Amino acid sequence: MREVVVTGMGVISPLGVGLAAQQAALRAGVCALDVLSLFPTKYARRLRFGEVKIPNEELAGNLSVQQAGVTRTSLLALAAFEEAITHSGLHPRQLSEAGTALVGATTVGGICLTDELYRDARSQSGGSPYLAAYDCGSVNLFLQQRFQIGGIINTIHTACSSSANAIMYGARLIEQGFAQRAIVGGTDSLAKFTINGFNALHILSAGRCRPFDAARDGLNLGEGAAFLVLERAEDAAHKTIYARLSGYANTNDAYHPSSLSEAGTGPLLAMQLALQRAGLSPADIDFINAHGTGTENNDLVESRAICRLFPQVPPFASSKSNIGHTLGAAGAIEAVFGILSLYGQEVFPSLNFEQPIPETGLRPVLRHAPARLRHLMSNSFGFGGNCSSLIFSKA
């Protein structure tokens, strides 16, 4: 089996633009959850969100995007994608090779422009510049056309585990010889569709989310994007290797459309199978980047699954306390955060925590600190019981 390594990363989140901004904010324990300033919704000041504080016009200008109909979802993806390929030192010629794959994930995609499309449908007879953006693969089609990517292109939509699964899919393409390198990740922007939908589920917090806290009362929606460049280890001998993707697994407990089984069967199996693939035992995991949404069901279930698997629970934290739940982008953004932690040999704190969940008594890491990390697990558990775990190891 080919060894898959990470040679480049790019990210934009409510913490800022680029890897350096993320690392500085995570070290400082910055919570970017606040009222909305750029997005029109009646919930703008009632709830807290993780918003990237850059207007669309400014994003488009910074990225030299001039064509009409490019969504905020695609602009965020472009910002992260450009940093990732620059970080990895990929050249345009390499992007256009048949051995370069692109696997992106999103849940919102172009439906962030539903209002604009509806307005055009009522007032125009000649179509709308937003129509093409409604395709489920519109983000990746935009990136493929802009960079002339020559290999396999795919879009994954498995709710909150989407971009974790994109990372797995890219790794499998490399391992099975279908790609020499894969640019993998995810993107999502805030949209009325998701805000109204999550509000209907009564799982949005009016305050700042408190992962693994006894008084947790819901999640905060966020937005952002992240991409990673995966390559065969033998092709990256001359590059900086930020981590090895040593294990991964996806399971589905099929318990409920929006909840995980009370026993944590799906999360437990995902973590177990990822460890098996990596050839590791639970004692080898030095840190867990937890899914940790701050909802009643999710945090209790993940806690139970962790306790069932780990005789001694390793240090863990949830970066959703910094930026909120970025849905289809969450797995990739959190993978980048985890790799920053692994490469820098440090742990970043979970925020807004006071008292542990009584049933498990687990306490996340609450302070930034240096740490000796060899293997780090990153969890992404989605609606429909779609559960994914990634293991990154020190290069």
ZAMARGU-4260 file (C-alpha; in steps of 0.2 Angstrom, whole numbers, plus 5000, padded with zeros to 4 digits):
<rodrens>
0) 5000/5000/5000 | 5007/5017/4995 | 5011/5029/5009 | 5001/5045/5008 | 5008/5061/5015
5) 5002/5079/5016 | 5013/5092/5007 | 5002/5107/5007 | 4987/5115/5016 | 4976/5130/5014
10) 4962/5137/5025 | 4951/5152/5027 | 4939/5152/5042 | 4932/5165/5055 | 4949/5165/5063
15) 4956/5173/5047 | 4964/5170/5030 | 4979/5158/5029 | 4988/5145/5040 | 4998/5158/5050
20) 4982/5167/5055 | 4974/5151/5061 | 4989/5145/5071 | 4990/5162/5080 | 4972/5163/5084
25) 4971/5145/5090 | 4986/5148/5101 | 4978/5163/5108 | 4961/5154/5111 | 4952/5166/5100
30) 4933/5163/5099 | 4926/5170/5083 | 4908/5167/5087 | 4898/5183/5086 | 4883/5191/5078
35) 4882/5192/5059 | 4887/5208/5050 | 4887/5203/5032 | 4873/5191/5030 | 4854/5196/5030
40) 4843/5185/5041 | 4831/5189/5055 | 4843/5178/5066 | 4858/5189/5063 | 4858/5197/5080
45) 4848/5183/5089 | 4861/5169/5087 | 4880/5168/5086 | 4889/5162/5070 | 4906/5159/5064
50) 4907/5172/5050 | 4922/5176/5038 | 4922/5195/5040 | 4926/5198/5022 | 4912/5204/5010
55) 4910/5194/4993 | 4915/5209/4983 | 4932/5210/4993 | 4934/5192/4992 | 4931/5192/4973
60) 4943/5206/4971 | 4957/5198/4981 | 4955/5183/4971 | 4954/5191/4954 | 4937/5184/4951
65) 4927/5194/4938 | 4913/5182/4931 | 4896/5184/4937 | 4887/5170/4947 | 4902/5164/4957
70) 4895/5160/4974 | 4903/5164/4991 | 4905/5145/4993 | 4916/5145/4978 | 4926/5160/4983
75) 4930/5153/5000 | 4935/5137/4991 | 4946/5147/4979 | 4955/5156/4994 | 4960/5139/5002
80) 4964/5130/4986 | 4976/5143/4980 | 4985/5143/4997 | 4986/5124/4997 | 4994/5122/4980
85) 5006/5137/4983 | 5010/5129/5000 | 5014/5113/4992 | 5024/5121/4977 | 5013/5113/4964
90) 5015/5121/4946 | 5001/5124/4934 | 5008/5110/4923 | 5006/5098/4937 | 4988/5103/4940
95) 4984/5099/4922 | 4991/5082/4922 | 4980/5067/4922 | 4987/5061/4939 | 4981/5076/4948
100) 4964/5073/4956 | 4952/5085/4965 | 4940/5079/4978 | 4930/5093/4986 | 4915/5093/4998
105) 4901/5104/5002 | 4883/5104/5009 | 4878/5122/5004 | 4886/5123/4987 | 4876/5136/4976
110) 4860/5136/4986 | 4867/5151/4996 | 4861/5160/4981 | 4843/5154/4981 | 4835/5171/4984
115) 4845/5178/4969 | 4840/5164/4958 | 4822/5165/4963 | 4822/5184/4960 | 4829/5181/4942
120) 4816/5167/4938 | 4802/5180/4942 | 4809/5195/4933 | 4820/5188/4918 | 4816/5178/4903
125) 4834/5175/4898 | 4840/5165/4912 | 4851/5169/4927 | 4870/5169/4930 | 4866/5160/4946
130) 4858/5145/4938 | 4875/5135/4934 | 4880/5138/4953 | 4865/5127/4958 | 4874/5111/4951
135) 4880/5100/4966 | 4897/5100/4958 | 4898/5118/4954 | 4912/5122/4966 | 4923/5109/4959
140) 4919/5113/4941 | 4924/5131/4945 | 4940/5126/4952 | 4943/5113/4938 | 4940/5126/4924
145) 4950/5139/4933 | 4966/5128/4936 | 4963/5116/4921 | 4964/5101/4933 | 4967/5086/4922
150) 4963/5071/4933 | 4948/5063/4942 | 4936/5076/4949 | 4922/5072/4962 | 4911/5080/4974
155) 4906/5072/4991 | 4891/5077/5001 | 4888/5067/5017 | 4883/5081/5029 | 4896/5085/5042
160) 4908/5071/5038 | 4909/5077/5019 | 4927/5084/5018 | 4934/5070/5030 | 4927/5058/5017
165) 4934/5068/5003 | 4951/5066/5011 | 4948/5047/5012 | 4943/5046/4994 | 4958/5056/4988
170) 4969/5045/4998 | 4961/5029/4991 | 4964/5036/4973 | 4982/5038/4977 | 4984/5021/4986
175) 4975/5012/4971 | 4985/5020/4958 | 4972/5031/4950 | 4980/5047/4955 | 4998/5053/4958
180) 4992/5067/4970 | 4975/5073/4976 | 4969/5090/4981 | 4956/5087/4994 | 4945/5097/5006
185) 4928/5106/5008 | 4919/5122/5008 | 4903/5130/5015 | 4896/5147/5017 | 4882/5153/5028
190) 4865/5152/5020 | 4847/5155/5024 | 4844/5137/5019 | 4855/5130/5033 | 4852/5143/5046
195) 4833/5140/5044 | 4835/5121/5044 | 4846/5120/5059 | 4835/5132/5068 | 4820/5121/5064
200) 4829/5107/5073 | 4831/5118/5089 | 4849/5114/5090 | 4856/5132/5087 | 4863/5141/5103
205) 4860/5159/5106 | 4876/5160/5115 | 4893/5153/5111 | 4894/5134/5109 | 4901/5124/5124
210) 4908/5107/5118 | 4907/5094/5131 | 4900/5105/5144 | 4886/5100/5155 | 4877/5116/5151
215) 4879/5114/5132 | 4863/5120/5123 | 4867/5119/5104 | 4879/5123/5090 | 4884/5139/5081
220) 4885/5138/5062 | 4901/5144/5054 | 4908/5145/5036 | 4925/5143/5029 | 4936/5131/5018
225) 4951/5121/5018 | 4961/5110/5006 | 4975/5098/5008 | 4987/5092/4995 | 4990/5073/4997
230) 5004/5065/4988 | 5013/5048/4987 | 5028/5048/4999 | 5040/5043/4985 | 5035/5059/4976
235) 5037/5070/4990 | 5055/5066/4996 | 5061/5084/4991 | 5046/5092/5000 | 5042/5097/5017
240) 5030/5083/5024 | 5018/5090/5037 | 5010/5074/5041 | 5006/5056/5036 | 4988/5050/5033
245) 4991/5034/5042 | 4973/5029/5045 | 4955/5032/5041 | 4938/5024/5041 | 4920/5028/5038
250) 4905/5020/5046 | 4886/5022/5047 | 4875/5018/5061 | 4859/5022/5052 | 4851/5026/5068
255) 4842/5043/5065 | 4841/5056/5051 | 4850/5069/5063 | 4856/5060/5078 | 4869/5047/5083
260) 4864/5031/5092 | 4865/5033/5111 | 4878/5020/5113 | 4889/5028/5100 | 4891/5013/5089
265) 4895/5023/5073 | 4908/5034/5081 | 4916/5019/5090 | 4917/5008/5074 | 4925/5023/5064
270) 4938/5026/5077 | 4942/5007/5079 | 4943/5004/5060 | 4954/5019/5058 | 4966/5013/5071
275) 4966/4995/5063 | 4970/5003/5046 | 4985/5013/5054 | 4991/4998/5063 | 4989/5007/5080
280) 4981/5004/5097 | 4971/5016/5107 | 4986/5020/5118 | 4995/5026/5103 | 4984/5041/5100
285) 4991/5057/5108 | 4977/5069/5105 | 4959/5069/5098 | 4952/5083/5088 | 4934/5079/5093
290) 4919/5082/5082 | 4912/5091/5098 | 4897/5101/5091 | 4890/5107/5108 | 4874/5099/5105
295) 4866/5087/5119 | 4866/5071/5108 | 4882/5073/5099 | 4894/5077/5113 | 4887/5064/5125
300) 4887/5050/5111 | 4905/5055/5106 | 4910/5055/5124 | 4903/5038/5127 | 4912/5031/5111
305) 4928/5038/5117 | 4927/5031/5134 | 4922/5014/5127 | 4937/5014/5115 | 4951/5022/5126
310) 4955/5014/5143 | 4965/5030/5146 | 4956/5045/5137 | 4970/5055/5128 | 4969/5074/5128
315) 4955/5081/5117 | 4947/5097/5111 | 4935/5104/5099 | 4939/5119/5088 | 4920/5121/5084
320) 4921/5132/5100 | 4933/5144/5090 | 4924/5144/5073 | 4907/5135/5075 | 4901/5121/5064
325) 4907/5123/5046 | 4897/5108/5040 | 4904/5101/5024 | 4921/5111/5027 | 4922/5105/5045
330) 4932/5089/5042 | 4945/5097/5031 | 4947/5113/5042 | 4949/5103/5058 | 4961/5091/5049
335) 4972/5106/5045 | 4970/5112/5063 | 4976/5095/5069 | 4991/5094/5057 | 4996/5112/5063
340) 4995/5105/5081 | 5005/5089/5075 | 5018/5098/5065 | 5020/5112/5079 | 5020/5099/5093
345) 5007/5109/5103 | 4989/5107/5108 | 4976/5120/5106 | 4962/5123/5119 | 4944/5120/5118
350) 4934/5136/5124 | 4919/5140/5134 | 4920/5124/5145 | 4915/5125/5163 | 4908/5108/5170
355) 4910/5090/5162 | 4895/5080/5156 | 4890/5070/5172 | 4888/5053/5163 | 4907/5053/5157
360) 4916/5066/5167 | 4928/5070/5152 | 4937/5087/5152 | 4944/5094/5136 | 4961/5103/5135
365) 4958/5121/5141 | 4975/5129/5138 | 4988/5130/5124 | 5003/5120/5128 | 5018/5111/5120
370) 5015/5093/5118 | 5024/5077/5112 | 5012/5071/5098 | 5015/5056/5087 | 4998/5051/5081
375) 4982/5062/5081 | 4964/5057/5078 | 4952/5069/5070 | 4933/5065/5071 | 4919/5070/5060
380) 4901/5063/5063 | 4887/5068/5052 | 4868/5068/5050 | 4861/5051/5045 | 4875/5043/5056
385) 4889/5045/5044 | 4904/5044/5055 | 4922/5047/5049 | 4939/5046/5058 | 4956/5051/5051
390) 4973/5048/5059 | 4987/5059/5055 | 5005/5054/5061 | 5021/5064/5063 | 5032/5063/5048
</rodrens>
